[in-house]
Amino acid sequence: MTTIKEARQLAGLTQKAAAELLEIPKRTLENWEEGHRAPKPWVQRLIIKELLEIAARK
């Protein structure tokens, strides 16, 4: 399964840009990517789906 970090990188977004796009705090995204915390599974799936759709449009 693709991680949030991998999907963000495929979309060509920085953490700051992804956080702004997803309307979540940058620190939250950092914590998820670094493995300090994890989003609920359904949240993770939605975020990855959104980021992969952005990557596909490039």
Order of alpha helices (4+ residues) and beta strands (2+ residues): alpha-alpha-alpha-alpha
